[in-house]
Amino acid sequence: MTQFKEFVLANFKTIVAILSFAVTMYIQHVNNTAQVAELKLKCSTLELKIEDQYERIDAIKLDKAVFEATMTQFTSIQTDLREMRTDIKELLKNKR
């Protein structure tokens, strides 16, 4: 026991430095683990937001496609109406 006591007294600074280093490493490990868990949570939240944004973009693309199809049909109907109007005018002129 006296040898151990003499060893501790002779190497007290070294032992304290090693213990301090070990405690500091443990504290950093705990902090880093907590930060990793927090970052994983933030990452999953961001992934959900990104997925929501993609769904909104897809809905906008669908709305745009529907709008374009409607405008194409509208243009076609408008052209048909103009032709019909011209034909009706021609018929009315011929009837007089």
N, CA, C and O atoms as a GROMACS GRO file, in nm:
protein
  384
    1MET      N    1   0.082  -0.119   0.000
    1MET     CA    2   0.000   0.000   0.000
    1MET      C    3   0.086   0.126   0.000
    1MET      O    4   0.051   0.226  -0.063
    2THR      N    5   0.198   0.120   0.069
    2THR     CA    6   0.286   0.237   0.073
    2THR      C    7   0.347   0.264  -0.063
    2THR      O    8   0.373   0.379  -0.099
    3GLN      N    9   0.372   0.156  -0.140
    3GLN     CA   10   0.426   0.175  -0.275
    3GLN      C   11   0.323   0.247  -0.363
    3GLN      O   12   0.357   0.335  -0.442
    4PHE      N   13   0.199   0.210  -0.348
    4PHE     CA   14   0.092   0.274  -0.426
    4PHE      C   15   0.080   0.420  -0.387
    4PHE      O   16   0.067   0.508  -0.473
    5LYS      N   17   0.085   0.447  -0.257
    5LYS     CA   18   0.076   0.585  -0.207
    5LYS      C   19   0.193   0.667  -0.260
    5LYS      O   20   0.175   0.781  -0.304
    6GLU      N   21   0.314   0.610  -0.256
    6GLU     CA   22   0.431   0.681  -0.305
    6GLU      C   23   0.421   0.705  -0.456
    6GLU      O   24   0.460   0.810  -0.507
    7PHE      N   25   0.368   0.604  -0.528
    7PHE     CA   26   0.350   0.618  -0.672
    7PHE      C   27   0.252   0.731  -0.704
    7PHE      O   28   0.277   0.812  -0.792
    8VAL      N   29   0.140   0.735  -0.630
    8VAL     CA   30   0.039   0.840  -0.653
    8VAL      C   31   0.099   0.976  -0.621
    8VAL      O   32   0.080   1.071  -0.698
    9LEU      N   33   0.170   0.988  -0.510
    9LEU     CA   34   0.229   1.116  -0.473
    9LEU      C   35   0.336   1.160  -0.574
    9LEU      O   36   0.346   1.278  -0.607
   10ALA      N   37   0.413   1.064  -0.622
   10ALA     CA   38   0.520   1.098  -0.716
   10ALA      C   39   0.463   1.137  -0.854
   10ALA      O   40   0.522   1.219  -0.924
   11ASN      N   41   0.352   1.079  -0.891
   11ASN     CA   42   0.296   1.103  -1.024
   11ASN      C   43   0.159   1.172  -1.018
   11ASN      O   44   0.075   1.152  -1.106
   12PHE      N   45   0.136   1.251  -0.916
   12PHE     CA   46   0.007   1.314  -0.894
   12PHE      C   47  -0.036   1.402  -1.012
   12PHE      O   48  -0.150   1.394  -1.057
   13LYS      N   49   0.055   1.483  -1.061
   13LYS     CA   50   0.022   1.572  -1.172
   13LYS      C   51  -0.016   1.492  -1.297
   13LYS      O   52  -0.112   1.526  -1.366
   14THR      N   53   0.059   1.388  -1.324
   14THR     CA   54   0.030   1.305  -1.442
   14THR      C   55  -0.104   1.235  -1.427
   14THR      O   56  -0.182   1.230  -1.522
   15ILE      N   57  -0.132   1.182  -1.309
   15ILE     CA   58  -0.259   1.112  -1.284
   15ILE      C   59  -0.377   1.209  -1.299
   15ILE      O   60  -0.479   1.176  -1.360
   16VAL      N   61  -0.362   1.331  -1.243
   16VAL     CA   62  -0.468   1.432  -1.253
   16VAL      C   63  -0.489   1.471  -1.400
   16VAL      O   64  -0.602   1.488  -1.444
   17ALA      N   65  -0.380   1.486  -1.473
   17ALA     CA   66  -0.391   1.522  -1.615
   17ALA      C   67  -0.463   1.413  -1.694
   17ALA      O   68  -0.549   1.442  -1.777
   18ILE      N   69  -0.428   1.286  -1.667
   18ILE     CA   70  -0.492   1.175  -1.738
   18ILE      C   71  -0.640   1.166  -1.702
   18ILE      O   72  -0.724   1.148  -1.790
   19LEU      N   73  -0.672   1.180  -1.573
   19LEU     CA   74  -0.813   1.176  -1.531
   19LEU      C   75  -0.891   1.294  -1.590
   19LEU      O   76  -1.005   1.277  -1.633
   20SER      N   77  -0.830   1.411  -1.591
   20SER     CA   78  -0.896   1.528  -1.650
   20SER      C   79  -0.922   1.506  -1.798
   20SER      O   80  -1.029   1.539  -1.849
   21PHE      N   81  -0.822   1.451  -1.866
   21PHE     CA   82  -0.838   1.422  -2.008
   21PHE      C   83  -0.952   1.323  -2.031
   21PHE      O   84  -1.034   1.342  -2.121
   22ALA      N   85  -0.957   1.217  -1.950
   22ALA     CA   86  -1.061   1.116  -1.964
   22ALA      C   87  -1.201   1.175  -1.939
   22ALA      O   88  -1.295   1.146  -2.012
   23VAL      N   89  -1.212   1.257  -1.835
   23VAL     CA   90  -1.341   1.320  -1.804
   23VAL      C   91  -1.382   1.416  -1.916
   23VAL      O   92  -1.498   1.419  -1.956
   24THR      N   93  -1.286   1.492  -1.967
   24THR     CA   94  -1.315   1.585  -2.076
   24THR      C   95  -1.360   1.510  -2.201
   24THR      O   96  -1.454   1.551  -2.268
   25MET      N   97  -1.293   1.400  -2.232
   25MET     CA   98  -1.332   1.319  -2.347
   25MET      C   99  -1.474   1.264  -2.329
   25MET      O  100  -1.551   1.263  -2.425
   26TYR      N  101  -1.508   1.220  -2.210
   26TYR     CA  102  -1.642   1.168  -2.183
   26TYR      C  103  -1.746   1.277  -2.200
   26TYR      O  104  -1.851   1.255  -2.260
   27ILE      N  105  -1.719   1.395  -2.147
   27ILE     CA  106  -1.813   1.507  -2.158
   27ILE      C  107  -1.834   1.545  -2.305
   27ILE      O  108  -1.946   1.570  -2.348
   28GLN      N  109  -1.724   1.550  -2.381
   28GLN     CA  110  -1.735   1.581  -2.524
   28GLN      C  111  -1.816   1.473  -2.596
   28GLN      O  112  -1.896   1.504  -2.685
   29HIS      N  113  -1.795   1.348  -2.558
   29HIS     CA  114  -1.870   1.238  -2.619
   29HIS      C  115  -2.020   1.254  -2.593
   29HIS      O  116  -2.101   1.238  -2.684
   30VAL      N  117  -2.056   1.286  -2.469
   30VAL     CA  118  -2.197   1.304  -2.434
   30VAL      C  119  -2.257   1.422  -2.512
   30VAL      O  120  -2.367   1.412  -2.565
   31ASN      N  121  -2.183   1.533  -2.517
   31ASN     CA  122  -2.231   1.650  -2.591
   31ASN      C  123  -2.247   1.620  -2.740
   31ASN      O  124  -2.346   1.658  -2.802
   32ASN      N  125  -2.148   1.553  -2.797
   32ASN     CA  126  -2.155   1.520  -2.940
   32ASN      C  127  -2.270   1.424  -2.969
   32ASN      O  128  -2.337   1.438  -3.072
   33THR      N  129  -2.294   1.329  -2.880
   33THR     CA  130  -2.405   1.237  -2.898
   33THR      C  131  -2.538   1.313  -2.896
   33THR      O  132  -2.627   1.286  -2.977
   34ALA      N  133  -2.551   1.408  -2.803
   34ALA     CA  134  -2.672   1.489  -2.796
   34ALA      C  135  -2.688   1.574  -2.923
   34ALA      O  136  -2.798   1.587  -2.975
   35GLN      N  137  -2.579   1.631  -2.972
   35GLN     CA  138  -2.585   1.712  -3.094
   35GLN      C  139  -2.621   1.627  -3.215
   35GLN      O  140  -2.697   1.672  -3.301
   36VAL      N  141  -2.568   1.506  -3.222
   36VAL     CA  142  -2.601   1.417  -3.333
   36VAL      C  143  -2.750   1.383  -3.330
   36VAL      O  144  -2.816   1.382  -3.434
   37ALA      N  145  -2.803   1.355  -3.211
   37ALA     CA  146  -2.946   1.324  -3.200
   37ALA      C  147  -3.030   1.446  -3.243
   37ALA      O  148  -3.131   1.430  -3.312
   38GLU      N  149  -2.989   1.565  -3.202
   38GLU     CA  150  -3.060   1.687  -3.240
   38GLU      C  151  -3.054   1.708  -3.392
   38GLU      O  152  -3.153   1.744  -3.454
   39LEU      N  153  -2.936   1.686  -3.450
   39LEU     CA  154  -2.922   1.701  -3.595
   39LEU      C  155  -3.005   1.599  -3.672
   39LEU      O  156  -3.061   1.631  -3.777
   40LYS      N  157  -3.014   1.477  -3.620
   40LYS     CA  158  -3.099   1.376  -3.685
   40LYS      C  159  -3.244   1.419  -3.683
   40LYS      O  160  -3.316   1.401  -3.781
   41LEU      N  161  -3.288   1.476  -3.572
   41LEU     CA  162  -3.425   1.524  -3.561
   41LEU      C  163  -3.450   1.638  -3.661
   41LEU      O  164  -3.551   1.639  -3.730
   42LYS      N  165  -3.356   1.732  -3.667
   42LYS     CA  166  -3.369   1.843  -3.762
   42LYS      C  167  -3.369   1.791  -3.906
   42LYS      O  168  -3.445   1.840  -3.990
   43CYS      N  169  -3.285   1.693  -3.934
   43CYS     CA  170  -3.276   1.636  -4.068
   43CYS      C  171  -3.408   1.570  -4.106
   43CYS      O  172  -3.456   1.588  -4.218
   44SER      N  173  -3.467   1.493  -4.017
   44SER     CA  174  -3.594   1.429  -4.048
   44SER      C  175  -3.704   1.533  -4.068
   44SER      O  176  -3.791   1.516  -4.153
   45THR      N  177  -3.701   1.641  -3.988
   45THR     CA  178  -3.798   1.750  -4.006
   45THR      C  179  -3.780   1.815  -4.142
   45THR      O  180  -3.878   1.842  -4.212
   46LEU      N  181  -3.655   1.841  -4.180
   46LEU     CA  182  -3.629   1.901  -4.311
   46LEU      C  183  -3.670   1.807  -4.425
   46LEU      O  184  -3.720   1.853  -4.528
   47GLU      N  185  -3.648   1.678  -4.408
   47GLU     CA  186  -3.689   1.584  -4.512
   47GLU      C  187  -3.840   1.585  -4.530
   47GLU      O  188  -3.890   1.576  -4.642
   48LEU      N  189  -3.914   1.596  -4.419
   48LEU     CA  190  -4.060   1.606  -4.428
   48LEU      C  191  -4.102   1.734  -4.501
   48LEU      O  192  -4.193   1.732  -4.583
   49LYS      N  193  -4.034   1.844  -4.470
   49LYS     CA  194  -4.066   1.970  -4.537
   49LYS      C  195  -4.035   1.961  -4.686
   49LYS      O  196  -4.112   2.010  -4.769
   50ILE      N  197  -3.923   1.899  -4.720
   50ILE     CA  198  -3.885   1.884  -4.861
   50ILE      C  199  -3.988   1.798  -4.933
   50ILE      O  200  -4.028   1.831  -5.045
   51GLU      N  201  -4.032   1.690  -4.871
   51GLU     CA  202  -4.134   1.603  -4.932
   51GLU      C  203  -4.263   1.681  -4.954
   51GLU      O  204  -4.328   1.667  -5.058
   52ASP      N  205  -4.300   1.764  -4.857
   52ASP     CA  206  -4.420   1.847  -4.870
   52ASP      C  207  -4.405   1.945  -4.986
   52ASP      O  208  -4.499   1.966  -5.063
   53GLN      N  209  -4.287   2.005  -4.999
   53GLN     CA  210  -4.263   2.098  -5.109
   53GLN      C  211  -4.270   2.027  -5.244
   53GLN      O  212  -4.324   2.082  -5.340
   54TYR      N  213  -4.217   1.904  -5.253
   54TYR     CA  214  -4.226   1.828  -5.377
   54TYR      C  215  -4.371   1.799  -5.412
   54TYR      O  216  -4.410   1.805  -5.528
   55GLU      N  217  -4.452   1.766  -5.311
   55GLU     CA  218  -4.594   1.741  -5.335
   55GLU      C  219  -4.662   1.868  -5.387
   55GLU      O  220  -4.746   1.862  -5.477
   56ARG      N  221  -4.627   1.982  -5.329
   56ARG     CA  222  -4.684   2.109  -5.375
   56ARG      C  223  -4.642   2.139  -5.519
   56ARG      O  224  -4.722   2.186  -5.599
   57ILE      N  225  -4.515   2.112  -5.550
   57ILE     CA  226  -4.465   2.135  -5.686
   57ILE      C  227  -4.540   2.045  -5.784
   57ILE      O  228  -4.578   2.089  -5.893
   58ASP      N  229  -4.561   1.919  -5.746
   58ASP     CA  230  -4.635   1.828  -5.833
   58ASP      C  231  -4.778   1.878  -5.854
   58ASP      O  232  -4.831   1.869  -5.965
   59ALA      N  233  -4.840   1.930  -5.748
   59ALA     CA  234  -4.976   1.984  -5.761
   59ALA      C  235  -4.977   2.105  -5.854
   59ALA      O  236  -5.068   2.121  -5.935
   60ILE      N  237  -4.875   2.190  -5.843
   60ILE     CA  238  -4.866   2.307  -5.931
   60ILE      C  239  -4.847   2.262  -6.076
   60ILE      O  240  -4.907   2.319  -6.167
   61LYS      N  241  -4.762   2.161  -6.097
   61LYS     CA  242  -4.741   2.110  -6.233
   61LYS      C  243  -4.872   2.056  -6.290
   61LYS      O  244  -4.904   2.078  -6.407
   62LEU      N  245  -4.948   1.985  -6.205
   62LEU     CA  246  -5.076   1.932  -6.250
   62LEU      C  247  -5.172   2.045  -6.284
   62LEU      O  248  -5.240   2.042  -6.387
   63ASP      N  249  -5.178   2.146  -6.196
   63ASP     CA  250  -5.264   2.263  -6.223
   63ASP      C  251  -5.223   2.331  -6.353
   63ASP      O  252  -5.309   2.373  -6.430
   64LYS      N  253  -5.094   2.342  -6.376
   64LYS     CA  254  -5.045   2.405  -6.499
   64LYS      C  255  -5.086   2.324  -6.621
   64LYS      O  256  -5.128   2.380  -6.722
   65ALA      N  257  -5.073   2.192  -6.611
   65ALA     CA  258  -5.110   2.106  -6.724
   65ALA      C  259  -5.259   2.117  -6.752
   65ALA      O  260  -5.301   2.123  -6.868
   66VAL      N  261  -5.340   2.119  -6.646
   66VAL     CA  262  -5.484   2.132  -6.664
   66VAL      C  263  -5.515   2.268  -6.727
   66VAL      O  264  -5.599   2.277  -6.817
   67PHE      N  265  -5.449   2.372  -6.680
   67PHE     CA  266  -5.471   2.506  -6.736
   67PHE      C  267  -5.435   2.510  -6.883
   67PHE      O  268  -5.509   2.564  -6.965
   68GLU      N  269  -5.319   2.452  -6.917
   68GLU     CA  270  -5.276   2.452  -7.058
   68GLU      C  271  -5.374   2.375  -7.145
   68GLU      O  272  -5.406   2.417  -7.257
   69ALA      N  273  -5.422   2.261  -7.095
   69ALA     CA  274  -5.519   2.183  -7.172
   69ALA      C  275  -5.649   2.261  -7.189
   69ALA      O  276  -5.708   2.260  -7.297
   70THR      N  277  -5.692   2.329  -7.084
   70THR     CA  278  -5.814   2.410  -7.092
   70THR      C  279  -5.796   2.523  -7.191
   70THR      O  280  -5.886   2.550  -7.271
   71MET      N  281  -5.681   2.589  -7.187
   71MET     CA  282  -5.656   2.698  -7.281
   71MET      C  283  -5.652   2.648  -7.425
   71MET      O  284  -5.699   2.716  -7.517
   72THR      N  285  -5.597   2.530  -7.445
   72THR     CA  286  -5.594   2.472  -7.580
   72THR      C  287  -5.736   2.445  -7.628
   72THR      O  288  -5.770   2.476  -7.742
   73GLN      N  289  -5.816   2.387  -7.540
   73GLN     CA  290  -5.956   2.361  -7.577
   73GLN      C  291  -6.030   2.493  -7.599
   73GLN      O  292  -6.111   2.504  -7.691
   74PHE      N  293  -6.004   2.591  -7.518
   74PHE     CA  294  -6.069   2.721  -7.531
   74PHE      C  295  -6.034   2.784  -7.665
   74PHE      O  296  -6.120   2.840  -7.733
   75THR      N  297  -5.907   2.775  -7.700
   75THR     CA  298  -5.864   2.829  -7.829
   75THR      C  299  -5.934   2.756  -7.943
   75THR      O  300  -5.978   2.818  -8.040
   76SER      N  301  -5.944   2.624  -7.931
   76SER     CA  302  -6.011   2.545  -8.034
   76SER      C  303  -6.159   2.584  -8.044
   76SER      O  304  -6.212   2.600  -8.153
   77ILE      N  305  -6.224   2.598  -7.930
   77ILE     CA  306  -6.366   2.638  -7.928
   77ILE      C  307  -6.381   2.778  -7.986
   77ILE      O  308  -6.475   2.805  -8.061
   78GLN      N  309  -6.290   2.866  -7.951
   78GLN     CA  310  -6.295   3.004  -8.001
   78GLN      C  311  -6.282   3.006  -8.154
   78GLN      O  312  -6.353   3.079  -8.222
   79THR      N  313  -6.192   2.926  -8.205
   79THR     CA  314  -6.174   2.917  -8.351
   79THR      C  315  -6.301   2.862  -8.416
   79THR      O  316  -6.347   2.913  -8.518
   80ASP      N  317  -6.357   2.757  -8.355
   80ASP     CA  318  -6.481   2.700  -8.409
   80ASP      C  319  -6.595   2.803  -8.408
   80ASP      O  320  -6.671   2.811  -8.504
   81LEU      N  321  -6.605   2.881  -8.300
   81LEU     CA  322  -6.709   2.984  -8.292
   81LEU      C  323  -6.690   3.090  -8.400
   81LEU      O  324  -6.787   3.137  -8.460
   82ARG      N  325  -6.567   3.128  -8.426
   82ARG     CA  326  -6.541   3.227  -8.531
   82ARG      C  327  -6.582   3.172  -8.668
   82ARG      O  328  -6.641   3.243  -8.749
   83GLU      N  329  -6.550   3.046  -8.692
   83GLU     CA  330  -6.588   2.984  -8.819
   83GLU      C  331  -6.740   2.978  -8.832
   83GLU      O  332  -6.796   3.005  -8.938
   84MET      N  333  -6.806   2.942  -8.721
   84MET     CA  334  -6.952   2.936  -8.724
   84MET      C  335  -7.012   3.074  -8.749
   84MET      O  336  -7.107   3.088  -8.825
   85ARG      N  337  -6.956   3.174  -8.685
   85ARG     CA  338  -7.005   3.312  -8.703
   85ARG      C  339  -6.989   3.353  -8.849
   85ARG      O  340  -7.079   3.413  -8.908
   86THR      N  341  -6.874   3.321  -8.906
   86THR     CA  342  -6.850   3.354  -9.047
   86THR      C  343  -6.949   3.281  -9.137
   86THR      O  344  -7.005   3.339  -9.230
   87ASP      N  345  -6.971   3.153  -9.107
   87ASP     CA  346  -7.067   3.076  -9.187
   87ASP      C  347  -7.208   3.131  -9.175
   87ASP      O  348  -7.280   3.139  -9.274
   88ILE      N  349  -7.248   3.170  -9.055
   88ILE     CA  350  -7.382   3.227  -9.034
   88ILE      C  351  -7.395   3.358  -9.109
   88ILE      O  352  -7.499   3.385  -9.169
   89LYS      N  353  -7.291   3.440  -9.106
   89LYS     CA  354  -7.294   3.567  -9.180
   89LYS      C  355  -7.308   3.540  -9.330
   89LYS      O  356  -7.383   3.609  -9.399
   90GLU      N  357  -7.235   3.442  -9.380
   90GLU     CA  358  -7.243   3.407  -9.522
   90GLU      C  359  -7.383   3.360  -9.558
   90GLU      O  360  -7.438   3.397  -9.662
   91LEU      N  361  -7.441   3.278  -9.471
   91LEU     CA  362  -7.577   3.228  -9.497
   91LEU      C  363  -7.678   3.341  -9.496
   91LEU      O  364  -7.769   3.344  -9.579
   92LEU      N  365  -7.662   3.434  -9.402
   92LEU     CA  366  -7.755   3.546  -9.395
   92LEU      C  367  -7.740   3.639  -9.517
   92LEU      O  368  -7.838   3.694  -9.566
   93LYS      N  369  -7.619   3.654  -9.564
   93LYS     CA  370  -7.598   3.738  -9.683
   93LYS      C  371  -7.662   3.673  -9.806
   93LYS      O  372  -7.723   3.741  -9.888
   94ASN      N  373  -7.648   3.544  -9.816
   94ASN     CA  374  -7.704   3.472  -9.930
   94ASN      C  375  -7.856   3.468  -9.928
   94ASN      O  376  -7.920   3.460 -10.033
   95LYS      N  377  -7.916   3.475  -9.810
   95LYS     CA  378  -8.060   3.472  -9.796
   95LYS      C  379  -8.123   3.603  -9.839
   95LYS      O  380  -8.239   3.602  -9.879
   96ARG      N  381  -8.057   3.712  -9.833
   96ARG     CA  382  -8.113   3.844  -9.863
   96ARG      C  383  -8.130   3.861 -10.006
   96ARG      O  384  -8.176   3.966 -10.050
   0.00000   0.00000   0.00000
